[in-house]
Amino acid sequence: MGQLEGKTAVITGGHTGIGLASAVRMAAEGAHVFIFGRRKAELDAAVETVGAPSVTAVQGDITNVADLDRLYEAVRARGRGLDVVFANSAAALFSTLEHTTEEQVERILAVNVRGTLFTVQKALPLLNDGASVILNASTAADNGTEAFGLYAASKAAVRSFARTWANELKGRGIRVNAVSPGPIDTTGIRDLFGEEQLPAVRENLAADTAIGRMGRPEEVAGVVAFLASDQSSFMLGANVYVDGGENQI
């Protein structure tokens, strides 16, 4: 039996990158995984990657609470409650303090802060006692990277949520923890920097780590699966760095 045999999991942004790798890993550990994302074509491809009957795809946007209600209605209809929530969806951009706009602030906070909050809040009635909630934070919250302040602040908020919600939900035996990936080689890197800059960006990001390379989504997924399982039963409010030593050495 896998570490998550018979469990039900929700992963936002489960159609690509770390979310998809986590869906594959959780399904391999025996969970039924609900993946949630905006793009239907990528969701359909993710279903093929994870493999039926271990996955259910729900299309929607975490900034739309009605979409989140549809997601959790699908979970409720399955009739087994919810054991794992991986609040993974995020948005990122570069903008200095001088050039940051209202629209940029609204976009980043809507996805990374408001969306994360309602992803977890809407799950509360379905969470089984002893469930695990994992929030995707980031090493960016600590690094002070130039022009990345808005994103970094949003991820610092996510880290703070993990502490507060861990305290609020511990009475139900629900564990809330965060994972903070460093430079992980996903399509999000390409989207953020553009195809032309990608080789140089990858080289620079790899050089920032003590281990000398970028991480793979599967390496974060392994930590997410650990936090989702009973193997991490004595962890509460923690923040696990998966950063190749970037912020550690």
Salt bridges, closest charged atoms under 4 A:
GLU29 OE2 - ARG25 NE 3.18
GLU42 OE1 - HIS15 NE2 3.71
GLU42 OE2 - ARG39 NE 3.16
ASP44 OD2 - LYS40 NZ 2.81
ASP67 OD1 - ARG70 NH2 3.28
ASP69 OD1 - LYS122 NZ 3.17
GLU73 OE1 - ARG76 NH1 2.91
ASP129 OD1 - ARG172 NE 3.95
ASP185 OD1 - ARG202 NE 3.14
ASP191 OD1 - ARG190 NH2 3.47
GLU219 OE2 - ARG213 NH2 2.67
GLU219 OE2 - ARG216 NH2 3.40
